[in-house]
Every structure is written in C-alpha cells, then in structure tokens.
Amino acid sequence: MEFDWSHPPFECDRSLIQRDIEESFEDPFAVRLMPDSPRFAVQARFFNLGKSATGRGVLSLYRTNGKLIRVIFARPFMPDEEFFYQRRLNQMLAQ
C-alpha cells in the first residue's frame, strides 16, 4: 500500500504521527466506510477506522486511485469511534 504524503492537506498534531496513520490502514480489523453523504461520494472520499501497531485508534478521510492513498485528514479516535471499532471487531471475531 503506497501513500502520497507530498503536500499533506493537514497538520498532524503531536499525538498522531504519519506512521500511526499508515499502520492503521494495515490493521486487519480496520473498518473502511463509503460515505453516505453526496458531498463526499461525488469526490470519491472514504473513511478508515483502524489501529496502529501501538494500539492507537486513527480515523482517516482519504482518496485513492486503487494504487495510491492520499490521506486528506486524520485524527485519533473519539470515544464513539472507539466503541464502533470495538463492536465491529467483536462481531468479526465471533464469526
């Protein structure tokens, strides 16, 4: 999986680094969502909820052409996102 980090459109805060973002996409239990908003769907943007190798939850908004991922925005999980991720993880492991 290749990332385009040239001219990132956002600044990472000190609690989140580029490596955390990349690792969250490699999470085998990551949840990838297609937007239900016409505003995002027209521009082919997607959401990724995943955890880094250190267990840090990361929500990312990104675009992709199938080969290259361009992260538009990323931040640590909020409590609701952590709950959603954990619920999906539990469902996947129960199967």
N, C-alpha and C positions, 0 to 999 in steps of 0.2 A: 504494500500500500504506500503510495507516494503522496507527499504533501507539498503544497505550494505555499511557502512562507515568505515569498517576495512581497514586500509592501503590505504587511498584515493590516487589515482594516480596523484593528482594535489593539488595545494595550492590555497585556496580561498583568493582573495585579500580583503582588508578591506571594500570595497564597497559591498561585497556579502558574506552572511553567509549561513551556512548549512540550516537554517530554511527557508530562501528565496528560496533555491533550491527545498526543499521538497514541499513548498506551491505552487510553480509554476507547479508541477505535479498535484496538486489538483484543479487547475484553470479549471472551467467547460468549458471555451473557449480556453483552451490550444490547440495548433496545434502540432500534432505528425506526423513526417515525416519519411518515409522509405527512406534510401539513394538511390540515383541513380548511385552511383559510385560502381563498382565491388569491389574496395578495402574495402569499408565499408560493403557491402552486404554479403561478404564471412564471415565476423566476426560477423554478426548479430548485428550491431550497429544502433541505432535510434537517431533521434533528437526530442527535445521537446522545443517548444516556449510557455512560459506561464508567468503569472504574479503572484507575491506573494500577500499576503493579504494587504500589504502596497502599492501595485501597481508597484512594481519593476519588470521590464521585465527581464527574465532569459532565455538564450539559453543553453540547456544542450545536451551533447552527452552521451548516456547511452547504457548499455546492460541489458537484462532482460531474466529470465527463465520463466516468467509468474507469478511468485510469489515475486521475489526479484529483486529490481532495483539497479544496480551498476552504479553510475554516474562516467563517465570517465573524463569529462571536463565540466565546466560551467563558464559562464561569463554574465555580464549584456548585454542587447540588444544593438546592434548598430542601428543607425538611419534607415537603410534599413529594419532591422528585426522588428523594432517598426512599420514601415509603413505596412509591410506584415501582422503582427499580427492584427493591427487595421483594415485593409481591410478585412481580414477573419472574424473578429468579426462583422463588419458591415454587411457582407453578411449573416452570421448566424442569426443575429437579424432581418434582413429584411424578412426572410422566414416565 
